[in-house]
Amino acid sequence: MPEERRRLSQDPDQLFRHRIRARLTQAQLADRAGLVKSTVSRLERGLASAEPETLHVLAEALGCSVDDLMLS
């Protein structure tokens, strides 16, 4: 049986706020993080949950910590 992938409860609003603070479009953030724009869009709208690796690359691209992107 395949192992279920772990997802983290990120805060869509925090991702949006950090992206805007960094003055990046979704496409620019996706490019910096090595993701596709639709992934950033879905995460910001709360339509997807991020894998730990995804949150790490987003946090690095935004210059913040993973904790900054998590639900409080």
N, CA, C and O atoms as a Maestro MAE file, in Angstrom:
{
 s_m_m2io_version
 :::
 2.0.0
}

f_m_ct {
 s_m_title
 :::
 protein
 m_atom[288] {
  # First column is atom index #
  i_m_mmod_type
  r_m_x_coord
  r_m_y_coord
  r_m_z_coord
  i_m_residue_number
  s_m_chain_name
  s_m_pdb_residue_name
  s_m_pdb_atom_name
  i_m_atomic_number
  :::
  1 25 0.845 -1.180 0.000 1 A "MET " " N  " 7
  2 3 0.000 0.000 0.000 1 A "MET " " CA " 6
  3 2 0.887 1.239 0.000 1 A "MET " " C  " 6
  4 15 1.798 1.329 0.823 1 A "MET " " O  " 8
  5 25 0.650 2.204 -0.903 2 A "PRO " " N  " 7
  6 3 1.509 3.385 -0.967 2 A "PRO " " CA " 6
  7 2 1.375 4.232 0.293 2 A "PRO " " C  " 6
  8 15 0.296 4.363 0.872 2 A "PRO " " O  " 8
  9 25 2.508 4.802 0.696 3 A "GLU " " N  " 7
  10 3 2.522 5.667 1.872 3 A "GLU " " CA " 6
  11 2 1.814 6.978 1.549 3 A "GLU " " C  " 6
  12 15 2.069 7.588 0.510 3 A "GLU " " O  " 8
  13 25 0.927 7.407 2.440 4 A "GLU " " N  " 7
  14 3 0.215 8.671 2.238 4 A "GLU " " CA " 6
  15 2 1.193 9.820 2.435 4 A "GLU " " C  " 6
  16 15 1.956 9.830 3.401 4 A "GLU " " O  " 8
  17 25 1.175 10.775 1.537 5 A "ARG " " N  " 7
  18 3 2.082 11.912 1.622 5 A "ARG " " CA " 6
  19 2 1.587 12.875 2.684 5 A "ARG " " C  " 6
  20 15 0.391 13.153 2.771 5 A "ARG " " O  " 8
  21 25 2.492 13.377 3.480 6 A "ARG " " N  " 7
  22 3 2.157 14.295 4.556 6 A "ARG " " CA " 6
  23 2 1.916 15.683 3.990 6 A "ARG " " C  " 6
  24 15 2.693 16.174 3.171 6 A "ARG " " O  " 8
  25 25 0.842 16.307 4.429 7 A "ARG " " N  " 7
  26 3 0.505 17.669 4.026 7 A "ARG " " CA " 6
  27 2 0.506 18.546 5.262 7 A "ARG " " C  " 6
  28 15 0.227 18.072 6.363 7 A "ARG " " O  " 8
  29 25 0.814 19.809 5.089 8 A "LEU " " N  " 7
  30 3 0.836 20.756 6.193 8 A "LEU " " CA " 6
  31 2 -0.282 21.767 6.041 8 A "LEU " " C  " 6
  32 15 -0.717 22.064 4.928 8 A "LEU " " O  " 8
  33 25 -0.739 22.287 7.149 9 A "SER " " N  " 7
  34 3 -1.830 23.260 7.144 9 A "SER " " CA " 6
  35 2 -1.266 24.670 7.042 9 A "SER " " C  " 6
  36 15 -1.041 25.341 8.049 9 A "SER " " O  " 8
  37 25 -1.047 25.097 5.832 10 A "GLN " " N  " 7
  38 3 -0.555 26.447 5.621 10 A "GLN " " CA " 6
  39 2 -1.717 27.423 5.676 10 A "GLN " " C  " 6
  40 15 -2.874 27.046 5.492 10 A "GLN " " O  " 8
  41 25 -1.393 28.673 5.930 11 A "ASP " " N  " 7
  42 3 -2.402 29.726 5.981 11 A "ASP " " CA " 6
  43 2 -2.399 30.427 4.628 11 A "ASP " " C  " 6
  44 15 -1.433 31.118 4.306 11 A "ASP " " O  " 8
  45 25 -3.454 30.269 3.824 12 A "PRO " " N  " 7
  46 3 -3.486 30.897 2.500 12 A "PRO " " CA " 6
  47 2 -3.303 32.413 2.563 12 A "PRO " " C  " 6
  48 15 -2.665 33.003 1.691 12 A "PRO " " O  " 8
  49 25 -3.865 33.038 3.595 13 A "ASP " " N  " 7
  50 3 -3.726 34.490 3.730 13 A "ASP " " CA " 6
  51 2 -2.282 34.896 3.981 13 A "ASP " " C  " 6
  52 15 -1.821 35.914 3.465 13 A "ASP " " O  " 8
  53 25 -1.573 34.106 4.767 14 A "GLN " " N  " 7
  54 3 -0.167 34.431 5.047 14 A "GLN " " CA " 6
  55 2 0.682 34.308 3.786 14 A "GLN " " C  " 6
  56 15 1.550 35.145 3.535 14 A "GLN " " O  " 8
  57 25 0.437 33.283 3.006 15 A "LEU " " N  " 7
  58 3 1.169 33.131 1.749 15 A "LEU " " CA " 6
  59 2 0.924 34.343 0.861 15 A "LEU " " C  " 6
  60 15 1.863 34.899 0.292 15 A "LEU " " O  " 8
  61 25 -0.328 34.750 0.743 16 A "PHE " " N  " 7
  62 3 -0.675 35.921 -0.061 16 A "PHE " " CA " 6
  63 2 0.019 37.170 0.482 16 A "PHE " " C  " 6
  64 15 0.630 37.920 -0.279 16 A "PHE " " O  " 8
  65 25 -0.074 37.394 1.790 17 A "ARG " " N  " 7
  66 3 0.533 38.596 2.395 17 A "ARG " " CA " 6
  67 2 2.045 38.657 2.176 17 A "ARG " " C  " 6
  68 15 2.591 39.707 1.838 17 A "ARG " " O  " 8
  69 25 2.710 37.522 2.373 18 A "HIS " " N  " 7
  70 3 4.162 37.494 2.173 18 A "HIS " " CA " 6
  71 2 4.523 37.725 0.711 18 A "HIS " " C  " 6
  72 15 5.519 38.383 0.412 18 A "HIS " " O  " 8
  73 25 3.716 37.184 -0.201 19 A "ARG " " N  " 7
  74 3 3.988 37.394 -1.633 19 A "ARG " " CA " 6
  75 2 3.818 38.860 -2.004 19 A "ARG " " C  " 6
  76 15 4.641 39.425 -2.725 19 A "ARG " " O  " 8
  77 25 2.750 39.473 -1.510 20 A "ILE " " N  " 7
  78 3 2.517 40.887 -1.812 20 A "ILE " " CA " 6
  79 2 3.608 41.752 -1.184 20 A "ILE " " C  " 6
  80 15 4.103 42.691 -1.809 20 A "ILE " " O  " 8
  81 25 3.978 41.431 0.052 21 A "ARG " " N  " 7
  82 3 5.044 42.175 0.732 21 A "ARG " " CA " 6
  83 2 6.358 42.088 -0.048 21 A "ARG " " C  " 6
  84 15 7.139 43.040 -0.079 21 A "ARG " " O  " 8
  85 25 6.586 40.939 -0.673 22 A "ALA " " N  " 7
  86 3 7.805 40.750 -1.479 22 A "ALA " " CA " 6
  87 2 7.666 41.363 -2.867 22 A "ALA " " C  " 6
  88 15 8.609 41.345 -3.659 22 A "ALA " " O  " 8
  89 25 6.476 41.910 -3.161 23 A "ARG " " N  " 7
  90 3 6.195 42.535 -4.458 23 A "ARG " " CA " 6
  91 2 6.406 41.575 -5.621 23 A "ARG " " C  " 6
  92 15 7.042 41.897 -6.625 23 A "ARG " " O  " 8
  93 25 5.844 40.380 -5.442 24 A "LEU " " N  " 7
  94 3 5.949 39.349 -6.472 24 A "LEU " " CA " 6
  95 2 4.561 38.985 -6.976 24 A "LEU " " C  " 6
  96 15 3.592 38.981 -6.218 24 A "LEU " " O  " 8
  97 25 4.482 38.685 -8.245 25 A "THR " " N  " 7
  98 3 3.249 38.111 -8.786 25 A "THR " " CA " 6
  99 2 3.268 36.619 -8.465 25 A "THR " " C  " 6
  100 15 4.294 36.077 -8.054 25 A "THR " " O  " 8
  101 25 2.138 35.969 -8.655 26 A "GLN " " N  " 7
  102 3 2.107 34.520 -8.465 26 A "GLN " " CA " 6
  103 2 3.091 33.837 -9.402 26 A "GLN " " C  " 6
  104 15 3.767 32.886 -9.009 26 A "GLN " " O  " 8
  105 25 3.175 34.309 -10.623 27 A "ALA " " N  " 7
  106 3 4.088 33.711 -11.611 27 A "ALA " " CA " 6
  107 2 5.548 33.902 -11.184 27 A "ALA " " C  " 6
  108 15 6.358 32.986 -11.325 27 A "ALA " " O  " 8
  109 25 5.882 35.075 -10.667 28 A "GLN " " N  " 7
  110 3 7.252 35.329 -10.224 28 A "GLN " " CA " 6
  111 2 7.619 34.444 -9.035 28 A "GLN " " C  " 6
  112 15 8.711 33.877 -8.986 28 A "GLN " " O  " 8
  113 25 6.693 34.332 -8.074 29 A "LEU " " N  " 7
  114 3 6.952 33.472 -6.919 29 A "LEU " " CA " 6
  115 2 7.103 32.023 -7.365 29 A "LEU " " C  " 6
  116 15 8.012 31.325 -6.917 29 A "LEU " " O  " 8
  117 25 6.231 31.580 -8.228 30 A "ALA " " N  " 7
  118 3 6.312 30.208 -8.732 30 A "ALA " " CA " 6
  119 2 7.658 29.960 -9.409 30 A "ALA " " C  " 6
  120 15 8.279 28.918 -9.200 30 A "ALA " " O  " 8
  121 25 8.100 30.902 -10.206 31 A "ASP " " N  " 7
  122 3 9.385 30.765 -10.893 31 A "ASP " " CA " 6
  123 2 10.531 30.674 -9.889 31 A "ASP " " C  " 6
  124 15 11.402 29.814 -10.021 31 A "ASP " " O  " 8
  125 25 10.538 31.545 -8.899 32 A "ARG " " N  " 7
  126 3 11.594 31.537 -7.873 32 A "ARG " " CA " 6
  127 2 11.613 30.234 -7.088 32 A "ARG " " C  " 6
  128 15 12.673 29.743 -6.700 32 A "ARG " " O  " 8
  129 25 10.425 29.680 -6.860 33 A "ALA " " N  " 7
  130 3 10.310 28.474 -6.043 33 A "ALA " " CA " 6
  131 2 10.387 27.190 -6.866 33 A "ALA " " C  " 6
  132 15 10.397 26.095 -6.303 33 A "ALA " " O  " 8
  133 25 10.443 27.314 -8.183 34 A "GLY " " N  " 7
  134 3 10.501 26.130 -9.038 34 A "GLY " " CA " 6
  135 2 9.169 25.400 -9.102 34 A "GLY " " C  " 6
  136 15 9.123 24.177 -9.238 34 A "GLY " " O  " 8
  137 25 8.083 26.167 -9.002 35 A "LEU " " N  " 7
  138 3 6.738 25.609 -9.054 35 A "LEU " " CA " 6
  139 2 6.014 26.171 -10.269 35 A "LEU " " C  " 6
  140 15 6.548 27.023 -10.979 35 A "LEU " " O  " 8
  141 25 4.817 25.697 -10.501 36 A "VAL " " N  " 7
  142 3 3.985 26.282 -11.547 36 A "VAL " " CA " 6
  143 2 3.026 27.266 -10.900 36 A "VAL " " C  " 6
  144 15 2.663 27.115 -9.734 36 A "VAL " " O  " 8
  145 25 2.619 28.272 -11.658 37 A "LYS " " N  " 7
  146 3 1.758 29.332 -11.144 37 A "LYS " " CA " 6
  147 2 0.474 28.780 -10.552 37 A "LYS " " C  " 6
  148 15 -0.003 29.277 -9.531 37 A "LYS " " O  " 8
  149 25 -0.087 27.763 -11.176 38 A "SER " " N  " 7
  150 3 -1.359 27.216 -10.683 38 A "SER " " CA " 6
  151 2 -1.218 26.651 -9.264 38 A "SER " " C  " 6
  152 15 -2.176 26.684 -8.491 38 A "SER " " O  " 8
  153 25 -0.052 26.141 -8.920 39 A "THR " " N  " 7
  154 3 0.168 25.642 -7.557 39 A "THR " " CA " 6
  155 2 0.104 26.782 -6.559 39 A "THR " " C  " 6
  156 15 -0.553 26.666 -5.525 39 A "THR " " O  " 8
  157 25 0.782 27.885 -6.860 40 A "VAL " " N  " 7
  158 3 0.750 29.055 -5.978 40 A "VAL " " CA " 6
  159 2 -0.682 29.568 -5.860 40 A "VAL " " C  " 6
  160 15 -1.138 29.895 -4.765 40 A "VAL " " O  " 8
  161 25 -1.379 29.637 -6.967 41 A "SER " " N  " 7
  162 3 -2.761 30.113 -6.969 41 A "SER " " CA " 6
  163 2 -3.652 29.227 -6.097 41 A "SER " " C  " 6
  164 15 -4.429 29.734 -5.287 41 A "SER " " O  " 8
  165 25 -3.543 27.921 -6.258 42 A "ARG " " N  " 7
  166 3 -4.378 26.993 -5.480 42 A "ARG " " CA " 6
  167 2 -4.057 27.071 -3.989 42 A "ARG " " C  " 6
  168 15 -4.960 26.986 -3.156 42 A "ARG " " O  " 8
  169 25 -2.787 27.230 -3.651 43 A "LEU " " N  " 7
  170 3 -2.407 27.353 -2.239 43 A "LEU " " CA " 6
  171 2 -2.941 28.649 -1.635 43 A "LEU " " C  " 6
  172 15 -3.421 28.657 -0.502 43 A "LEU " " O  " 8
  173 25 -2.857 29.738 -2.386 44 A "GLU " " N  " 7
  174 3 -3.347 31.026 -1.888 44 A "GLU " " CA " 6
  175 2 -4.867 31.025 -1.717 44 A "GLU " " C  " 6
  176 15 -5.393 31.703 -0.834 44 A "GLU " " O  " 8
  177 25 -5.557 30.283 -2.541 45 A "ARG " " N  " 7
  178 3 -7.014 30.233 -2.452 45 A "ARG " " CA " 6
  179 2 -7.500 29.156 -1.487 45 A "ARG " " C  " 6
  180 15 -8.704 29.004 -1.279 45 A "ARG " " O  " 8
  181 25 -6.573 28.414 -0.903 46 A "GLY " " N  " 7
  182 3 -6.951 27.370 0.046 46 A "GLY " " CA " 6
  183 2 -7.537 26.141 -0.609 46 A "GLY " " C  " 6
  184 15 -8.225 25.357 0.045 46 A "GLY " " O  " 8
  185 25 -7.273 25.960 -1.894 47 A "LEU " " N  " 7
  186 3 -7.811 24.819 -2.627 47 A "LEU " " CA " 6
  187 2 -6.884 23.607 -2.602 47 A "LEU " " C  " 6
  188 15 -7.244 22.523 -3.062 47 A "LEU " " O  " 8
  189 25 -5.687 23.809 -2.058 48 A "ALA " " N  " 7
  190 3 -4.710 22.722 -1.978 48 A "ALA " " CA " 6
  191 2 -3.943 22.854 -0.675 48 A "ALA " " C  " 6
  192 15 -3.827 23.944 -0.114 48 A "ALA " " O  " 8
  193 25 -3.425 21.738 -0.203 49 A "SER " " N  " 7
  194 3 -2.549 21.719 0.959 49 A "SER " " CA " 6
  195 2 -1.138 21.451 0.473 49 A "SER " " C  " 6
  196 15 -0.920 20.653 -0.439 49 A "SER " " O  " 8
  197 25 -0.198 22.116 1.084 50 A "ALA " " N  " 7
  198 3 1.187 22.000 0.634 50 A "ALA " " CA " 6
  199 2 1.908 20.835 1.287 50 A "ALA " " C  " 6
  200 15 1.699 20.531 2.461 50 A "ALA " " O  " 8
  201 25 2.749 20.199 0.512 51 A "GLU " " N  " 7
  202 3 3.679 19.217 1.054 51 A "GLU " " CA " 6
  203 2 4.781 19.998 1.761 51 A "GLU " " C  " 6
  204 15 5.030 21.155 1.422 51 A "GLU " " O  " 8
  205 25 5.445 19.384 2.735 52 A "PRO " " N  " 7
  206 3 6.509 20.099 3.461 52 A "PRO " " CA " 6
  207 2 7.568 20.703 2.535 52 A "PRO " " C  " 6
  208 15 8.018 21.826 2.762 52 A "PRO " " O  " 8
  209 25 7.965 19.971 1.500 53 A "GLU " " N  " 7
  210 3 8.995 20.474 0.582 53 A "GLU " " CA " 6
  211 2 8.521 21.740 -0.134 53 A "GLU " " C  " 6
  212 15 9.304 22.660 -0.372 53 A "GLU " " O  " 8
  213 25 7.234 21.774 -0.473 54 A "THR " " N  " 7
  214 3 6.673 22.936 -1.171 54 A "THR " " CA " 6
  215 2 6.698 24.158 -0.268 54 A "THR " " C  " 6
  216 15 7.057 25.249 -0.710 54 A "THR " " O  " 8
  217 25 6.320 23.986 0.990 55 A "LEU " " N  " 7
  218 3 6.366 25.122 1.914 55 A "LEU " " CA " 6
  219 2 7.784 25.613 2.118 55 A "LEU " " C  " 6
  220 15 8.017 26.815 2.245 55 A "LEU " " O  " 8
  221 25 8.729 24.694 2.150 56 A "HIS " " N  " 7
  222 3 10.128 25.097 2.329 56 A "HIS " " CA " 6
  223 2 10.622 25.940 1.154 56 A "HIS " " C  " 6
  224 15 11.286 26.956 1.358 56 A "HIS " " O  " 8
  225 25 10.306 25.528 -0.063 57 A "VAL " " N  " 7
  226 3 10.783 26.301 -1.217 57 A "VAL " " CA " 6
  227 2 10.056 27.640 -1.316 57 A "VAL " " C  " 6
  228 15 10.648 28.634 -1.736 57 A "VAL " " O  " 8
  229 25 8.773 27.676 -0.933 58 A "LEU " " N  " 7
  230 3 8.046 28.949 -0.937 58 A "LEU " " CA " 6
  231 2 8.610 29.895 0.108 58 A "LEU " " C  " 6
  232 15 8.819 31.076 -0.170 58 A "LEU " " O  " 8
  233 25 8.858 29.387 1.306 59 A "ALA " " N  " 7
  234 3 9.417 30.226 2.367 59 A "ALA " " CA " 6
  235 2 10.784 30.773 1.954 59 A "ALA " " C  " 6
  236 15 11.077 31.949 2.170 59 A "ALA " " O  " 8
  237 25 11.602 29.933 1.372 60 A "GLU " " N  " 7
  238 3 12.924 30.384 0.918 60 A "GLU " " CA " 6
  239 2 12.787 31.463 -0.152 60 A "GLU " " C  " 6
  240 15 13.497 32.468 -0.113 60 A "GLU " " O  " 8
  241 25 11.892 31.264 -1.094 61 A "ALA " " N  " 7
  242 3 11.687 32.237 -2.170 61 A "ALA " " CA " 6
  243 2 11.146 33.562 -1.637 61 A "ALA " " C  " 6
  244 15 11.401 34.618 -2.217 61 A "ALA " " O  " 8
  245 25 10.394 33.507 -0.526 62 A "LEU " " N  " 7
  246 3 9.812 34.715 0.055 62 A "LEU " " CA " 6
  247 2 10.694 35.336 1.135 62 A "LEU " " C  " 6
  248 15 10.415 36.437 1.609 62 A "LEU " " O  " 8
  249 25 11.754 34.637 1.522 63 A "GLY " " N  " 7
  250 3 12.634 35.166 2.562 63 A "GLY " " CA " 6
  251 2 11.982 35.152 3.937 63 A "GLY " " C  " 6
  252 15 12.202 36.052 4.747 63 A "GLY " " O  " 8
  253 25 11.178 34.121 4.195 64 A "CYS " " N  " 7
  254 3 10.535 33.998 5.504 64 A "CYS " " CA " 6
  255 2 10.712 32.557 5.980 64 A "CYS " " C  " 6
  256 15 11.303 31.731 5.285 64 A "CYS " " O  " 8
  257 25 10.197 32.270 7.161 65 A "SER " " N  " 7
  258 3 10.280 30.904 7.675 65 A "SER " " CA " 6
  259 2 9.017 30.132 7.302 65 A "SER " " C  " 6
  260 15 7.988 30.721 6.972 65 A "SER " " O  " 8
  261 25 9.114 28.825 7.358 66 A "VAL " " N  " 7
  262 3 7.942 27.989 7.110 66 A "VAL " " CA " 6
  263 2 6.868 28.312 8.136 66 A "VAL " " C  " 6
  264 15 5.684 28.352 7.801 66 A "VAL " " O  " 8
  265 25 7.269 28.544 9.386 67 A "ASP " " N  " 7
  266 3 6.294 28.893 10.434 67 A "ASP " " CA " 6
  267 2 5.491 30.119 10.064 67 A "ASP " " C  " 6
  268 15 4.317 30.220 10.421 67 A "ASP " " O  " 8
  269 25 6.103 31.055 9.353 68 A "ASP " " N  " 7
  270 3 5.380 32.267 8.931 68 A "ASP " " CA " 6
  271 2 4.225 31.961 7.977 68 A "ASP " " C  " 6
  272 15 3.290 32.752 7.853 68 A "ASP " " O  " 8
  273 25 4.292 30.825 7.315 69 A "LEU " " N  " 7
  274 3 3.268 30.444 6.335 69 A "LEU " " CA " 6
  275 2 2.232 29.480 6.904 69 A "LEU " " C  " 6
  276 15 1.284 29.102 6.216 69 A "LEU " " O  " 8
  277 25 2.416 29.087 8.154 70 A "MET " " N  " 7
  278 3 1.528 28.100 8.764 70 A "MET " " CA " 6
  279 2 0.363 28.752 9.481 70 A "MET " " C  " 6
  280 15 0.412 29.931 9.831 70 A "MET " " O  " 8
  281 25 -0.696 27.964 9.697 71 A "LEU " " N  " 7
  282 3 -1.820 28.422 10.497 71 A "LEU " " CA " 6
  283 2 -1.352 28.625 11.925 71 A "LEU " " C  " 6
  284 15 -0.558 27.836 12.438 71 A "LEU " " O  " 8
  285 25 -1.827 29.655 12.559 72 A "SER " " N  " 7
  286 3 -1.430 29.937 13.945 72 A "SER " " CA " 6
  287 2 -2.154 29.030 14.902 72 A "SER " " C  " 6
  288 15 -1.949 29.120 16.113 72 A "SER " " O  " 8
  :::
 }
 m_bond[287] {
  # First column is bond index #
  i_m_from
  i_m_to
  i_m_order
  :::
  1 1 2 1
  2 2 3 1
  3 3 4 2
  4 3 5 1
  5 5 6 1
  6 6 7 1
  7 7 8 2
  8 7 9 1
  9 9 10 1
  10 10 11 1
  11 11 12 2
  12 11 13 1
  13 13 14 1
  14 14 15 1
  15 15 16 2
  16 15 17 1
  17 17 18 1
  18 18 19 1
  19 19 20 2
  20 19 21 1
  21 21 22 1
  22 22 23 1
  23 23 24 2
  24 23 25 1
  25 25 26 1
  26 26 27 1
  27 27 28 2
  28 27 29 1
  29 29 30 1
  30 30 31 1
  31 31 32 2
  32 31 33 1
  33 33 34 1
  34 34 35 1
  35 35 36 2
  36 35 37 1
  37 37 38 1
  38 38 39 1
  39 39 40 2
  40 39 41 1
  41 41 42 1
  42 42 43 1
  43 43 44 2
  44 43 45 1
  45 45 46 1
  46 46 47 1
  47 47 48 2
  48 47 49 1
  49 49 50 1
  50 50 51 1
  51 51 52 2
  52 51 53 1
  53 53 54 1
  54 54 55 1
  55 55 56 2
  56 55 57 1
  57 57 58 1
  58 58 59 1
  59 59 60 2
  60 59 61 1
  61 61 62 1
  62 62 63 1
  63 63 64 2
  64 63 65 1
  65 65 66 1
  66 66 67 1
  67 67 68 2
  68 67 69 1
  69 69 70 1
  70 70 71 1
  71 71 72 2
  72 71 73 1
  73 73 74 1
  74 74 75 1
  75 75 76 2
  76 75 77 1
  77 77 78 1
  78 78 79 1
  79 79 80 2
  80 79 81 1
  81 81 82 1
  82 82 83 1
  83 83 84 2
  84 83 85 1
  85 85 86 1
  86 86 87 1
  87 87 88 2
  88 87 89 1
  89 89 90 1
  90 90 91 1
  91 91 92 2
  92 91 93 1
  93 93 94 1
  94 94 95 1
  95 95 96 2
  96 95 97 1
  97 97 98 1
  98 98 99 1
  99 99 100 2
  100 99 101 1
  101 101 102 1
  102 102 103 1
  103 103 104 2
  104 103 105 1
  105 105 106 1
  106 106 107 1
  107 107 108 2
  108 107 109 1
  109 109 110 1
  110 110 111 1
  111 111 112 2
  112 111 113 1
  113 113 114 1
  114 114 115 1
  115 115 116 2
  116 115 117 1
  117 117 118 1
  118 118 119 1
  119 119 120 2
  120 119 121 1
  121 121 122 1
  122 122 123 1
  123 123 124 2
  124 123 125 1
  125 125 126 1
  126 126 127 1
  127 127 128 2
  128 127 129 1
  129 129 130 1
  130 130 131 1
  131 131 132 2
  132 131 133 1
  133 133 134 1
  134 134 135 1
  135 135 136 2
  136 135 137 1
  137 137 138 1
  138 138 139 1
  139 139 140 2
  140 139 141 1
  141 141 142 1
  142 142 143 1
  143 143 144 2
  144 143 145 1
  145 145 146 1
  146 146 147 1
  147 147 148 2
  148 147 149 1
  149 149 150 1
  150 150 151 1
  151 151 152 2
  152 151 153 1
  153 153 154 1
  154 154 155 1
  155 155 156 2
  156 155 157 1
  157 157 158 1
  158 158 159 1
  159 159 160 2
  160 159 161 1
  161 161 162 1
  162 162 163 1
  163 163 164 2
  164 163 165 1
  165 165 166 1
  166 166 167 1
  167 167 168 2
  168 167 169 1
  169 169 170 1
  170 170 171 1
  171 171 172 2
  172 171 173 1
  173 173 174 1
  174 174 175 1
  175 175 176 2
  176 175 177 1
  177 177 178 1
  178 178 179 1
  179 179 180 2
  180 179 181 1
  181 181 182 1
  182 182 183 1
  183 183 184 2
  184 183 185 1
  185 185 186 1
  186 186 187 1
  187 187 188 2
  188 187 189 1
  189 189 190 1
  190 190 191 1
  191 191 192 2
  192 191 193 1
  193 193 194 1
  194 194 195 1
  195 195 196 2
  196 195 197 1
  197 197 198 1
  198 198 199 1
  199 199 200 2
  200 199 201 1
  201 201 202 1
  202 202 203 1
  203 203 204 2
  204 203 205 1
  205 205 206 1
  206 206 207 1
  207 207 208 2
  208 207 209 1
  209 209 210 1
  210 210 211 1
  211 211 212 2
  212 211 213 1
  213 213 214 1
  214 214 215 1
  215 215 216 2
  216 215 217 1
  217 217 218 1
  218 218 219 1
  219 219 220 2
  220 219 221 1
  221 221 222 1
  222 222 223 1
  223 223 224 2
  224 223 225 1
  225 225 226 1
  226 226 227 1
  227 227 228 2
  228 227 229 1
  229 229 230 1
  230 230 231 1
  231 231 232 2
  232 231 233 1
  233 233 234 1
  234 234 235 1
  235 235 236 2
  236 235 237 1
  237 237 238 1
  238 238 239 1
  239 239 240 2
  240 239 241 1
  241 241 242 1
  242 242 243 1
  243 243 244 2
  244 243 245 1
  245 245 246 1
  246 246 247 1
  247 247 248 2
  248 247 249 1
  249 249 250 1
  250 250 251 1
  251 251 252 2
  252 251 253 1
  253 253 254 1
  254 254 255 1
  255 255 256 2
  256 255 257 1
  257 257 258 1
  258 258 259 1
  259 259 260 2
  260 259 261 1
  261 261 262 1
  262 262 263 1
  263 263 264 2
  264 263 265 1
  265 265 266 1
  266 266 267 1
  267 267 268 2
  268 267 269 1
  269 269 270 1
  270 270 271 1
  271 271 272 2
  272 271 273 1
  273 273 274 1
  274 274 275 1
  275 275 276 2
  276 275 277 1
  277 277 278 1
  278 278 279 1
  279 279 280 2
  280 279 281 1
  281 281 282 1
  282 282 283 1
  283 283 284 2
  284 283 285 1
  285 285 286 1
  286 286 287 1
  287 287 288 2
  :::
 }
}
